[in-house]
Amino acid sequence: MRRMLSSGNYIEYKTIKDTAIIKSFIKTKAYSNQANIESKIDKLIAYEKKRNATKKNYCIKLRVMISRSLSKQQKHELAKQFMFNISLDYKSIPFVYKFKNVGNGTYIDFLVFERKVFTKPISNPKKYKRNMYINKFTGRTCKKDDPNMVMICKKNEIMKDKDGNVIVEKYDVTPTKIRHLWYKDHRDKSIKKRNFNNFIAKLEKFYIVALSKIITSLGKTYKKFKYCRRKFGYSDERLQQINLYNAVINRINLRIILLQDAVFWSDDYDLYNKKLNSLIYSISNTLDNGDINFKNKFRLKLSPLNKNYDDYEGNINYFEKTVNERIEKWRNEAFAGILAFIRSGKKC
């Protein structure tokens, strides 16, 4: 499954159920967050194979589109920061990655595992995974509401043998998956799609933060729209309008920053930057004038004034909707090639 990012990139996500894909991936040059990654992957695969689960997911594959303008060192830093932003657990959970060029796009391919691997086996007392009940007359397992029920063990209670000795189990990988890369499945396709989109949106934020750190190290600054300042003596209604106005400006600024990041790493910076500046100027002109004129039919007052809150909320929300349409139109035109490639459904 895949989804386009606001910055013109996209993230592809899928579960890996075939060990041949993993072997093929690490056969050619790949990088990892850990040493001796081949032997650790062998342990992870062996552990999954011996499990009784009908559906075996060995790892997660992510593909993230990045800029070709990044240096090799920046690509490595971006890959690691992206994973660490998802969770610091990935300092100890194995993952491998490599860089790949497909057509006009450059990508980071990740294989991310969901269990830690220990250099030495760890011994822990074995515990019951659930409460268990039996019928005191039949001796068979039964439900909790059975009138003749007797509890024989509690969840997380330590297991003992018939002589009363604690049963110990040894393992060199964590028996419970550490799942940071998953979304809730659902029978309803629309709900499943919504859950997936929310999940990818989180990954997008982690990617943006990682990329921003690299851009910040280069001394890059962003163009942003100004917020409205709160002053002493304003009415409660006007303060509510200011909060609403600033929330809208914050969301618009985020989208504009994403476009500036995409332009910064594009192959034709001067061309795209000129076009983007034109878009920013048109939005800025609207804000500076304090109103917006739609085909001379009516005007919407945008400055937070001491007026009816409901009317103002409708005006500012309509303004945000219009600005988002302008940004979306610009993005679709600027990244037409990337969008066409993704919509074609070709496998990368």
N, C-alpha and C positions, 0 to 999 in steps of 0.2 A: 504494500500500500504506500502511496506517496501523496504529498501535498506541497503546493507552491508556497514559498515564503514571501513575505511582503517585500523583502529586499531584492527580489528577482531570482533568488536561489530556490532550491527545494530539498526536502528531506524524504528519503525513501526508507521504509521500515518493513522488515519481515522476519519471521522466525525461521531458524534453520533446523530442519528435521533430518538432514542427510549428512553423515560424517564425511562423505567424499568432498563436499563443498568446503568443509573446514580444512581438510588435508590439502586440497588444491590451493586454497588461499595462502596457507603458510609455506607452501612448497616454493613459491617465488618470494622475492624479497618483501618482507613485512616487518613492521616495527611493533614494539610492545612496551607496556609499562612495567614488565617484569623480566627477570633473567630466566633462562632455561624454560622458555615458554612452551617449546615442543613437548617436553616431558610432562608439564603441568596440564597441557591440553589432553594428552593421552590419559592422564588420571581422570580428568573431567568426563571424557567420553566413556571410559570404562565404568565409571560410577553410574552414568545415565543408562548405560546398556543393561546393567544388572538390576535396575529398578523395575518394578512390576507395572509401572505406568503404561497405559495403552498408547498415549500420545507422548512421544519423547521430543522435547524441544531442547536441542543441544546448546543453542546460543541465539543471540539477536544480531541481525545484520542491519547496520545503518549506512546510508549513503548521503553525504552532505555536500552540496555544491559550494565551491569556494572560488575566490578570484585567482586567475592565472598570474596576477601581478605580485602575489605573495612570494617572498623568498623561501628557500627550503627551511631555514630556521623558523620563520614565521608560521609556516604550515605545520611544523611539528608542535610549536607552542599552541597554535589554534586547536589542534587535535586534542592535546592533553588538557588544556583549559576547558574545552567543551565538555569533556568527560568529567572533570573534577567539579564543574559547575552543576552537573546533574546530581552528583553525590561524591563526597570525599571517600566513600567506600571504594571507589574505583582506583584508589591508591593501593588497595590490597586485592581487589577482585580483578582477575586477568582480563585484558582486552588487547586485541591486535588491530593494527590499521595499516593502510597503504594509500598512496596517492595514485590516482588514475585519470588519464585524459580520454574522454570520449567525445568525438566530434569537436565542437567548439567549447565544450565544458570541461572543467577540472573538478575532481571530487576527492573527498576522503572517504574511503570504505572502512567501516569498523566491523569487527566481530567481537561482540561483548558477551561475556559469560556471566553466570548468575550465582556462582559459588566460589568461595575462597579455597585456595589450595595450601595445605600446610606442608612444610619441609619434613616434619616428623609427625607420625600419627598421634592423634590426641585421644585420650581415654576419658570417657564420661559415663556416668551411670545411665543405664537405659531406662526410659520413662514411658509410661502408658500414654498413648496419643488421644485417648478419649475415655469417658466414663463407661464402665461396663456393668451390666446387670444380668442376673440369671433368675429363672423361676425356681424357688426353693423346693418345689415338688418334682419338676421334670429335669432340672439341671441344665436346661437350655437357655441360651441368651434370650433376653426379652427387653421390652421397652420400659422406660422409667415409670409409666403409669400403670404397669401391671400390678394388680393387688397383691400378688405373691412374690413381688420383686425383692431381690436382695442385691445390694451393690457389692461387687467383688473387687473393684479398683476405681480409683479416681484419675482423672486426666492429670498428667505431669507427676503422678506418683511414681516413685522409684521401684523398678521391678526387682524381685528377689527370686532365687531358685527355691527348690523344695527344702533345702537345708537352711534357708534364711540368709544366704549370702547375696550381696548386691551383684546384679548382673551388669557387667561393664561392656560397653561397645567401643571399638576403636575405629577411627576414620581419619582419612587424610584430606578430605574435602568437607565443607559444611553440608550437613544433611538437608538443611532447609535453604531453599533458594532465597537470595537477596534480590528482590525484584524492584528495580527502579525504572525499568523500561517496559512498561505494560500499561494497557488500558482495559477498562471493564467491558467485557463482551456482553452482547444482548441479542435476544431473538429478533427484536424489532430492528430492522435495518437502519431506520432513521435515527434511533437512539444510539445504535452502534457507531454510526457515522459521526454523530455529535461527540461521542466519547473519544473517538479517534482524533477528531479535529482538535478537541481540547488538549489531548495528550501531545499532539504535534505542536500546538501553540506553546506548550511548556518547553519543549525542546528548542523551539525557535527563540524563546527568551534566553535560554542558556547559551545558544549560539551567538546571539547578539551581544551578550555580556562578554563572552570570550573574544569576539572580534573587536569589541570596543576597547578592550585592554590593549590589544595590539595597535589599534589606531591611536589611542592615547599616548602610547610610547613613542609614536611618530610625531607628536605635537599637533595633531589635527584638531581643529575647532569646528563647531557646528553652528549653523544658522538656526535660530529658534524665534518663535513669536513670543512677545512679552506677555507676562501675566498682569492681571489687574490687582493693584495694591489695595489692601484693606486699611481704612482710616478710622480714627476715633470719631464717634458721633454718628456713624452711619446707622440707619435703621436696620432692624433684624431682617426685614424683607430684602433690603439692598445687599446685606451681607450674604444672604442665601443666593442671590443672583450672582454675586461675585464668585462664590464657591462653584456655582454651576458653570460660569464662564471659564474659570481657571481649569476646571476638570475637562471641558471641551478642548481648550487650548493645549492641555497636557497630552491628550490623545492625538491631536493633530501634530504636535511637535514630535511625538514618537514615530509617526509614519514618515514625517519629513526627514528625520534623522536616519531612518532605514534607507530612504532613497539616496541620501547623501553618502552613506556608506557604500551603497551599490555603485554609485557614480565614481566614488573615489578609487575603486578597484577595477573600473571598466577599462576596456581597451582604447576608448576614445574619450578621455576625461574632459577635454576642452569642449567638445560638441555636446555631451550630455550635461555637463555643468552649466553651460549657457542655457540650455532648454529648461533645466531644473530651476535655475535662477529666475527665469521668466514665470514659472509656476509659483514660486515662493513670492515673487513681487506682486502677482495678481491677488494672492491671498492676503498679503501684508497690506496692500492698498485698500482692500475691503475693510480690514480691521482698523487701519488708521483713520479712515473716513467715518467709522462708527456705524455704518449701515451697509446693506447689500441691496443691489438693484437687479431684479430678475426681469430682463426684457421690458423694463419700464412699466411693468404691470403693478407692482407694489414694492414697498421698501420695508426692510426688516431692521429695526433698531437693535444693534448688538451691544452697545455700551450698557453696563449694568446701571439702570436708572431706578428711581424710587417709584415703581409702577407695579402693576399686577404681576405676581410671580408666575402664574400659569401661562399668561400671554407671553412673557419673556422666555419661559422654558420652551414653548413651542417655536419661538423665533430662533433661539440659539441652537436647538436640535435640528431645525431645518437647515440652518447654516452649516452645521457639522456634516449633515447628510450630503449637502451640495459639494462641500470641500472634499469629502471622501470620494465622491464620484469623479471630481477633477483629478485627484491623486491616482485613482484606479485607472482612469483613462490614460494618464501620462505613463504609468507603469506598464500598461499593456502595450502601448506604442513603443516605449523605450526597450522593453524586453520581449519584443514580438518573436524574435528567433528562439529564445529559450522556451517561451510559452508554446510555440508551435511544436517544438521537439517533445515536450512533455505530453501535450494533448494527442500527439500521434500514437502514444502508447508503446513506443519502442523501448526495448529493454536496454539499459545502459551496461 
